[in-house]
Amino acid sequence: MRIAVWVRPGSPRPGVGGEHDGALVVRVGARAVDGKATEAALAAVAAAFGIRRRAVTLVAGASSRAKILEVEGADPATLSRLLTGVGDDATGTGPMEHRAGYNRPDVTSRRRP
């Protein structure tokens, strides 16, 4: 299966999940120097799909944040789950739940009538 990914190098919270212009967001701690962020992104995608690193190959976008990957043995249901951002980090929480006040109604309901 070919998938489009959007790589965010130098991220303080590495993980796979969410969507950017229809592409799967891959946050990696490695900087975009000498292909290190690309290699980290390929490894992160493999881990997110529960497959071996060698099953993920770069098709296009070696020097771009937008990349096309070939992922052998990828489960479409896993891709759907990752695109929605459910369980996208090591703690098993969603993409915003780690932020203070995310689930607090008094913080999210500050609209004026």
Secondary structure, DSSP 8 states (H G I E B T S, - for coil): -EEEEEEETT-SS-EEEEEETTEEEEE-SS-SSTTHHHHHHHHHHHHHHT--GGGEEEEE-TTSSEEEEEETT--HHHHHHHHHTTT-STTS--SSTTSTTTT-HHHH-----
